[in-house]
Amino acid sequence: MLIRNLVGMAARRLASDPKLRAKAQDFAKTHAMPVVERKTKAVKDVVRGAEPGTHPARVAGRAVRRLLKD
């Protein structure tokens, strides 16, 4: 409960403070976006490389494993 309250307070402060919001956006652009783009490309490669007629669940399993790898 304590951790939940702390995270909630931090999120509210981040949303209300323009300086912190700018820092969060900068952090997201420099650290998070490259990872998201790399993971997206990996999943797209798995889906595009699947043979036609392959069961969708099998392709989804491969995509999830590739997503969680690293």
C-alpha positions in Angstrom: 0.0 0.0 0.0 2.8 2.4 0.9 4.6 1.8 -2.4 1.4 2.3 -4.3 0.9 5.6 -2.6 4.5 6.7 -3.3 4.2 5.8 -7.0 0.9 7.6 -7.2 2.3 10.7 -5.6 5.3 10.6 -8.0 3.1 10.3 -11.0 1.0 13.2 -9.9 4.0 15.3 -9.3 5.5 14.3 -12.6 2.3 15.2 -14.5 2.0 18.6 -12.8 5.6 19.9 -12.9 6.7 21.1 -16.3 10.4 20.7 -15.6 9.9 17.1 -14.5 7.6 16.4 -17.4 10.3 17.7 -19.8 12.9 15.4 -18.2 10.6 12.4 -18.4 10.1 13.1 -22.1 13.8 13.4 -22.7 14.5 10.2 -20.8 11.8 8.4 -22.8 13.2 9.6 -26.1 16.8 8.7 -25.3 16.4 5.4 -23.3 13.0 3.9 -23.9 12.2 4.5 -27.5 15.3 2.8 -28.9 14.4 -0.4 -27.0 10.8 -0.2 -28.1 11.8 0.3 -31.7 14.3 -2.7 -31.5 11.7 -5.0 -30.0 9.0 -3.9 -32.5 11.4 -4.7 -35.4 12.2 -8.2 -33.9 8.5 -9.1 -33.5 7.7 -7.8 -37.1 10.5 -10.0 -38.4 9.0 -13.1 -36.7 5.5 -12.4 -38.0 6.7 -11.6 -41.6 8.9 -14.7 -41.6 6.1 -17.1 -40.7 5.0 -19.6 -43.3 1.5 -19.2 -44.6 -0.8 -21.7 -42.9 1.2 -21.7 -39.7 -1.1 -21.7 -36.7 -1.5 -18.2 -35.3 -0.8 -19.3 -31.7 2.5 -20.7 -32.7 3.5 -17.5 -34.4 2.3 -15.5 -31.4 4.4 -17.7 -29.1 7.5 -17.1 -31.2 6.8 -13.4 -31.2 6.4 -13.3 -27.5 9.6 -15.3 -26.9 11.5 -12.9 -29.2 9.9 -9.9 -27.4 11.0 -11.1 -24.0 14.5 -12.1 -25.1 17.4 -10.0 -23.9 
